[in-house]
Amino acid sequence: MISVNSFSTRRPVRSFVRRQGRITSSQKSALVELLPKYGIQYSMDAGLLPSNLTGDPDFPLILDIGFGDGELLISMAKNKVGTNFIGIEVYDAGIGHCLKLIEQNKINNLKLVCGDAVEVMQFGIENESLDEINLLFPDPWPKKRHHKRRIINPEFIELMSKKLVLGGLVNISTDWENYAEQVLDLFDQREDFVKKPSFTRDENTKFEKRGISLGHEIFDFTYKLMS
Ligand SMILES: C[S@@+](CC[C@H](N)C(=O)[O-])C[C@H]1O[C@@H](n2cnc3c(N)ncnc32)[C@H](O)[C@@H]1O
């Protein structure tokens, strides 16, 4: 018999494990000093984004999920001054690194949220508010028994379809062929998304460079929400 406790202790399957990796002292200070300035405190009752963003509400809004060290996100924010960006990440060292870059480059169209993108999307982002969602080199979870941890799954695609405006885009890149096949399969099953010529990036991300150095092929996809 299943006890009540066995339900209450069950943890959700997450797409990440919190990395205890090295964090430099300047990244730590950035988290303390710069997060209040460039971060959005996310909690389930903190109010929905983008209404509580300070940037121009008429600008298009691009969400970058799992921005890593944020180098590409910074260059996108610099190059598209008429666009607002939100980055979501759980990796402290990456968030610290990105915060320093925001300050150094005087970026005023990018805010960061520290937290699980699945939760932030579910509870923190208004429906029909995002013009684009970037998922660049999501953790591949290559072992079959870990595939359930992949962030791109039917439920997450459904969630993205609710948060995008009509005509909004999902941009996905991966260097794992098996993940690319899964992306194709899942979006093929959706009548509301149509495959478009894939997006281009100004520069390679950290994980893209790693994939290339390992001899992996890079797969890029863009899907447009049509209905
Ligand atoms: C393989 S790295 C790619 C980083 C970066 N986009 C790049 O291409 O260099 C995947 C990143 O996604 C983050 N991540 C995974 N699941 C996440 C989630 N549910 N919410 C927020 N970030 C997540 C991880 O912490 C990690 O930094």
PDBQT file of the ligand as one rigid body, heavy atoms in Angstrom, charges set to zero:
ROOT
HETATM    1  C1  LIG A 301      24.671  22.780 -21.389  1.00  0.00    +0.000 C 
HETATM    2  S1  LIG A 301      24.462  24.302 -20.571  1.00  0.00    +0.000 S 
HETATM    3  C2  LIG A 301      24.326  25.467 -21.930  1.00  0.00    +0.000 C 
HETATM    4  C3  LIG A 301      24.619  26.878 -21.511  1.00  0.00    +0.000 C 
HETATM    5  C4  LIG A 301      24.574  27.915 -22.634  1.00  0.00    +0.000 C 
HETATM    6  N1  LIG A 301      23.251  28.062 -23.201  1.00  0.00    +0.000 N 
HETATM    7  C5  LIG A 301      25.567  27.573 -23.715  1.00  0.00    +0.000 C 
HETATM    8  O1  LIG A 301      25.153  27.204 -24.826  1.00  0.00    +0.000 OA
HETATM    9  O2  LIG A 301      26.765  27.692 -23.439  1.00  0.00    +0.000 OA
HETATM   10  C6  LIG A 301      22.775  24.209 -20.020  1.00  0.00    +0.000 C 
HETATM   11  C7  LIG A 301      22.461  25.255 -18.975  1.00  0.00    +0.000 C 
HETATM   12  O3  LIG A 301      21.077  25.204 -18.680  1.00  0.00    +0.000 OA
HETATM   13  C8  LIG A 301      20.906  25.402 -17.281  1.00  0.00    +0.000 C 
HETATM   14  N2  LIG A 301      19.617  24.796 -16.923  1.00  0.00    +0.000 N 
HETATM   15  C9  LIG A 301      19.251  23.506 -17.028  1.00  0.00    +0.000 A 
HETATM   16  N3  LIG A 301      17.988  23.319 -16.626  1.00  0.00    +0.000 NA
HETATM   17  C10 LIG A 301      17.536  24.549 -16.257  1.00  0.00    +0.000 A 
HETATM   18  C11 LIG A 301      16.298  24.998 -15.721  1.00  0.00    +0.000 A 
HETATM   19  N4  LIG A 301      15.274  24.161 -15.523  1.00  0.00    +0.000 N 
HETATM   20  N5  LIG A 301      16.173  26.308 -15.435  1.00  0.00    +0.000 NA
HETATM   21  C12 LIG A 301      17.207  27.173 -15.635  1.00  0.00    +0.000 A 
HETATM   22  N6  LIG A 301      18.402  26.803 -16.143  1.00  0.00    +0.000 NA
HETATM   23  C13 LIG A 301      18.565  25.499 -16.439  1.00  0.00    +0.000 A 
HETATM   24  C14 LIG A 301      22.110  24.731 -16.647  1.00  0.00    +0.000 C 
HETATM   25  O4  LIG A 301      22.402  25.244 -15.368  1.00  0.00    +0.000 OA
HETATM   26  C15 LIG A 301      23.207  25.038 -17.672  1.00  0.00    +0.000 C 
HETATM   27  O5  LIG A 301      23.919  26.202 -17.338  1.00  0.00    +0.000 OA
ENDROOT
TORSDOF 0
